[in-house]
């Protein structure tokens, strides 16, 4: 009888483990899919096809005013410089056109992002209750109209409580750092900690300013290989969008469908609207990701941004509860409680390409968590 009881107990345990493993696999699959929302699939010969469809979250997200920032609850609120902090819905480039293909209304250039850049952006965004900011380093190929985002460079921001801008001193240092590593600045990123990653009026203004600034630099630095771009008629230059992208990371919105942060990529255009009135409009940029496995330099960069934020006033309490459930499935809470650390790990894991095996994944995630424990002096159980 004792042996039979033991065998039955072992069978129940095995079944429970199998069920738990299946549940973990289901959640991981959902989170991998969430990390691909808005990303176009890379096809042969460098072309790109169909963006992953947006979830219900993208169709009905909480607005910035509901994120606990009462000063923004008044529609049309403007900052001291006159920029509106109201969120501006992203517009889309023409359907059934290829990014960088040159068709009327198409996205002006392709964007390819390395996973290591996403990982650093995502880590940085998870560390602070305030908005964070940084630059994106990479390359611009004018002939193929391709922007490649290779690395994220976290910066120091000047937060007003409602938006963030780069510290002028840090901006100069950061740009020099990007160039010292053989890259040029091809974009910037910032976070919307607890609300949707849709650009505000200030974000759109900043994006336009960056596009104009780096467009001027491109003209100054242009060489014979970019002659076609450089010698284009001035009217054509005015109509083209400078190859400079903005990313917004939304890590802690309670209505996210999974533990994966939402990332939005956009550019801005100044155009004539109805009645001949000039308007600044943000456009969503479809981007591709590569299968390049993040290396030790990427892990070092994630650990470095952890250390850099150990004493900031808005540092998150990484071991506190984020929400009382894991994911949202069929508009209902699904899974047990989730801490901010667990959310960070899940979001990073979902962005790792399939070229990273489970052992390497755990090693990378543990390295970041252990560094948080050491640098921030919090007990995370390691």
C-alpha positions in Angstrom: 0.0 0.0 0.0 2.8 2.4 0.9 4.5 1.7 -2.4 1.3 2.3 -4.3 0.6 5.5 -2.5 4.2 6.7 -3.2 3.8 5.9 -6.9 0.5 7.7 -7.1 2.0 10.8 -5.4 4.9 10.7 -7.8 2.6 10.5 -10.7 0.6 13.5 -9.4 3.8 15.5 -9.0 4.9 14.6 -12.5 1.6 15.7 -13.9 1.7 18.9 -12.0 5.2 19.7 -13.2 4.1 18.9 -16.7 1.1 21.2 -16.4 3.3 24.0 -15.0 5.8 23.6 -17.8 3.1 23.8 -20.4 1.7 26.9 -18.7 5.1 28.5 -18.7 5.6 27.7 -22.3 2.2 29.2 -23.2 3.1 32.4 -21.3 6.5 32.6 -22.9 5.0 32.2 -26.4 2.5 35.0 -25.7 5.3 37.2 -24.5 7.5 36.5 -27.5 4.6 37.4 -29.7 4.0 40.6 -27.7 7.7 41.6 -28.3 7.1 41.3 -32.0 4.1 43.6 -32.2 4.9 46.4 -34.7 8.0 44.6 -36.0 8.1 43.7 -39.6 9.4 40.3 -40.6 12.7 40.2 -42.6 12.3 38.5 -45.9 14.8 37.4 -48.5 16.9 39.9 -50.4 16.5 42.5 -47.6 12.8 43.3 -48.2 10.3 43.4 -45.4 6.8 42.1 -45.0 3.7 42.5 -42.9 4.0 44.1 -39.5 2.7 42.0 -36.6 -0.8 43.1 -35.8 -1.5 45.3 -32.8 -3.2 43.8 -29.8 -6.3 45.2 -28.0 -3.9 47.1 -25.8 -2.8 49.1 -28.8 -6.4 49.9 -29.7 -7.6 50.9 -26.3 -4.7 52.1 -24.1 -5.0 54.3 -21.1 -4.2 57.9 -21.8 -1.4 59.8 -20.2 -3.9 61.9 -18.1 -5.0 58.7 -16.3 -1.5 57.7 -15.2 -1.6 59.8 -12.0 -0.3 63.0 -13.5 -3.2 65.3 -12.6 -1.5 68.4 -14.1 -2.0 66.8 -17.5 -5.7 66.1 -17.2 -6.6 69.3 -18.9 -6.7 68.9 -22.6 -4.2 71.0 -24.5 -1.9 71.5 -21.5 1.3 73.2 -22.6 4.7 73.3 -21.0 6.7 76.5 -20.4 8.0 76.5 -24.0 4.5 76.1 -25.5 4.7 72.4 -26.4 1.6 70.4 -25.7 1.8 67.3 -23.4 -1.3 65.8 -24.9 -0.6 62.5 -26.6 -0.7 62.6 -30.4 -2.1 59.5 -32.1 0.5 57.9 -34.5 -0.3 58.1 -38.2 0.6 55.3 -40.6 2.5 55.5 -43.9 0.8 54.2 -47.0 -0.4 50.5 -46.8 1.1 47.9 -49.1 4.3 49.8 -49.6 7.9 48.9 -48.7 9.9 50.9 -46.1 12.5 52.8 -48.1 11.0 51.6 -51.3 10.3 55.1 -52.6 6.6 54.6 -53.3 4.3 57.6 -52.7 3.4 57.8 -49.1 5.7 55.0 -48.1 8.0 55.0 -45.0 11.0 57.0 -46.1 13.6 54.4 -45.0 14.1 50.9 -43.6 15.0 50.5 -39.9 16.8 47.5 -38.6 17.4 47.2 -34.8 19.8 44.8 -33.1 18.4 43.0 -30.0 21.2 44.4 -27.8 19.9 47.9 -28.4 16.4 46.9 -27.4 17.7 45.1 -24.3 19.5 48.2 -23.0 16.6 50.5 -23.7 14.2 48.1 -22.0 16.4 47.7 -18.9 16.9 51.5 -18.6 13.1 52.1 -18.8 12.4 49.5 -16.1 14.7 51.2 -13.5 13.0 54.5 -13.0 9.6 55.9 -12.1 10.6 59.0 -14.0 11.1 59.2 -17.7 14.6 58.2 -18.9 16.4 59.2 -22.1 19.3 58.2 -24.3 20.8 58.1 -27.8 20.8 55.3 -30.4 24.0 54.7 -32.2 24.3 53.0 -35.6 24.7 53.6 -39.3 22.9 55.3 -42.2 23.2 53.9 -45.7 21.8 56.5 -48.1 22.1 54.3 -51.1 19.9 51.5 -49.7 18.0 53.9 -47.5 18.7 51.9 -44.4 19.0 53.0 -40.8 20.7 50.3 -38.6 20.4 50.8 -34.8 23.3 48.9 -33.2 23.5 50.2 -29.7 21.6 52.2 -27.1 23.5 54.8 -25.1 21.7 55.7 -21.8 21.9 59.4 -21.0 21.1 61.8 -18.1 17.8 63.5 -18.4 16.3 66.8 -17.1 12.9 65.7 -16.0 10.2 68.3 -15.3 7.8 65.7 -13.9 5.8 65.6 -17.1 8.4 65.0 -19.7 12.2 64.5 -20.1 14.9 66.2 -22.2 18.6 65.4 -22.4 21.0 67.1 -20.1 23.0 69.5 -22.4 26.4 68.4 -20.9 25.5 64.7 -21.0 24.3 65.2 -24.6 27.7 66.4 -25.8 29.5 63.6 -23.9 27.1 60.9 -25.2 27.4 62.0 -28.8 31.2 61.9 -28.5 30.9 58.4 -27.0 28.8 57.2 -29.9 31.3 58.6 -32.4 34.3 57.1 -30.5 32.8 53.7 -31.1 32.6 54.2 -34.9 28.9 55.0 -35.1 26.8 58.0 -35.7 23.7 59.1 -33.7 20.7 57.7 -35.6 18.0 58.1 -33.0 17.0 58.7 -29.4 14.8 56.9 -26.9 12.8 57.8 -23.8 10.3 56.1 -21.6 6.7 56.6 -20.6 6.8 54.7 -17.3 3.1 54.0 -16.7 1.2 55.1 -19.8 1.1 54.4 -23.4 4.2 54.9 -25.6 2.6 57.4 -27.9 4.4 60.7 -28.5 3.3 63.9 -26.8 3.5 67.3 -28.4 6.8 67.8 -26.7 8.1 64.5 -28.0 7.1 65.4 -31.5 8.8 68.8 -31.2 11.9 67.1 -29.9 11.8 64.6 -32.7 11.6 67.3 -35.4 14.4 69.2 -33.8 16.6 66.1 -33.8 15.7 65.3 -37.4 16.7 68.9 -38.4 19.9 68.8 -36.4 21.1 65.5 -37.7 19.9 66.2 -41.2 22.3 69.3 -41.2 25.1 67.1 -39.9 24.5 64.6 -42.7 24.8 67.3 -45.3 28.0 68.5 -43.8 29.5 65.0 -43.6 28.2 63.9 -47.0 30.9 62.4 -49.3 31.0 61.0 -52.8 29.2 57.8 -51.9 26.2 59.9 -50.8 26.3 62.1 -53.8 22.8 61.2 -55.0 21.4 62.1 -51.7 23.5 65.3 -51.3 22.9 66.6 -54.8 19.2 66.1 -54.7 17.1 69.2 -55.4 16.6 71.4 -52.4 12.8 71.0 -52.7 13.2 67.2 -52.5 15.3 67.5 -49.4 12.6 69.6 -47.8 10.0 66.9 -48.4 12.2 64.0 -47.2 12.3 62.9 -43.6 15.7 62.9 -42.0 17.0 59.3 -41.1 16.7 59.8 -37.4 14.2 57.7 -35.3 12.6 58.1 -31.9 11.8 55.1 -29.7 9.4 55.2 -26.7 9.4 52.4 -24.2 6.4 51.8 -22.0 7.4 49.4 -19.2 4.8 49.6 -16.3 1.4 50.3 -17.9 -0.9 48.1 -15.8 -3.0 47.3 -18.9 -0.2 45.8 -20.9 -1.4 42.4 -22.2 1.8 40.7 -21.1 4.9 41.4 -19.0 6.6 42.7 -22.2 7.1 46.4 -22.5 5.6 48.1 -25.5 8.1 49.8 -27.8 7.1 52.4 -30.3 9.3 53.8 -33.1 8.3 57.0 -34.9 9.4 60.0 -37.0 7.7 63.3 -37.4 6.7 65.5 -40.3 5.7 69.2 -40.5 3.0 69.5 -43.1 0.0 71.6 -44.1 -3.2 70.5 -42.6 -6.8 71.5 -43.2 -7.3 75.2 -44.0 -3.6 75.6 -44.7 -2.6 75.4 -41.1 0.8 73.9 -40.3 0.7 70.7 -38.2 3.4 68.5 -36.7 2.4 64.9 -37.1 4.1 61.7 -35.7 4.2 58.6 -38.0 4.7 55.1 -36.7 7.9 53.5 -38.2 7.9 49.8 -38.9 11.2 48.2 -38.0 13.0 44.9 -38.3 15.0 43.0 -35.7 18.0 40.8 -36.3 19.0 37.4 -34.9 22.3 38.7 -33.6 22.8 37.1 -30.1 23.7 39.8 -27.5 27.3 39.4 -26.3 29.0 40.1 -23.0 29.3 43.8 -24.0 25.5 44.0 -24.0 25.3 42.4 -20.5 28.0 44.9 -19.3 25.9 47.8 -20.8 22.8 46.6 -18.9 24.7 46.3 -15.7 26.3 49.8 -16.3 22.9 51.5 -16.6 21.8 49.7 -13.4 24.8 51.2 -11.5 24.3 54.6 -13.1 20.7 54.7 -11.6 21.4 53.4 -8.1 21.1 56.9 -6.5 18.4 58.6 -8.7 15.4 60.0 -6.9 13.0 58.1 -9.1 14.6 54.6 -8.7 12.0 51.9 -8.8 11.5 49.4 -5.9 12.4 46.5 -8.0 11.1 43.8 -5.7 7.7 45.3 -5.1 4.5 44.1 -6.8 3.8 45.4 -10.3 0.3 44.0 -10.5 -1.7 41.1 -9.0 -1.6 39.0 -12.2 0.8 38.0 -14.9 -0.9 38.6 -18.2 -4.3 39.5 -19.6 -6.0 36.8 -21.7 -9.4 37.3 -23.3 -9.7 40.5 -21.4 -9.3 38.7 -18.0 -6.4 38.6 -15.6 -4.3 35.5 -16.1 -1.6 34.0 -13.8 -0.3 34.9 -10.4 1.1 38.1 -9.0 4.1 39.7 -10.8 6.9 41.7 -9.2 8.8 44.4 -11.1 11.9 42.3 -11.2 9.9 39.3 -12.7 8.5 41.7 -15.2 11.9 43.0 -16.2 13.2 39.5 -16.6 10.3 38.4 -18.7 10.4 41.5 -21.0 14.2 41.0 -21.6 13.7 37.3 -22.2 11.0 38.0 -24.8 13.4 40.2 -26.8 16.2 37.6 -27.0 16.5 36.0 -30.4 16.1 32.3 -30.8 19.9 32.1 -31.3 20.2 32.4 -27.5 19.7 29.1 -25.7 18.0 28.7 -22.3 21.3 28.4 -20.4 22.7 31.6 -21.9 19.4 33.4 -21.3 19.3 32.5 -17.6 23.0 33.5 -17.2 22.3 37.0 -18.8 19.1 37.6 -16.8 20.8 36.5 -13.5 23.8 38.8 -14.2 21.5 41.8 -14.4 19.5 40.8 -11.4 22.6 40.1 -9.3 24.0 43.5 -10.3 20.8 45.2 -9.1 21.1 43.4 -5.8 24.7 44.4 -5.4 24.7 48.0 -6.7 21.3 48.9 -5.2 21.9 46.9 -2.0 18.5 45.1 -2.1 17.9 41.5 -1.2 16.7 39.7 -4.3 17.5 36.2 -3.0 20.9 35.7 -4.8 
